[in-house]
């Protein structure tokens, strides 16, 4: 089963870059459909997420905000 992930991020965000790298690493082992959304391209998204990025949604549900440890990310993907 492919997990549908959406990551709300912004440029020059170290935590966003870390999460993207984590997902790239996991994508080799788990079927993931990852969409990266730059919040700076949409004023309403920037308003909603500017203080939380990165924000991870898994299969349409908000799953995590900010820094996510590797083990926590794996648990999130297994639980949903």
Beta strands, then each sheet from edge to edge (+ up, - down):
strand 1: 3-9
strand 2: 32-38
strand 3: 55-58
strand 4: 61-65
sheet 1: 2+ 1+ 3- 4+
end
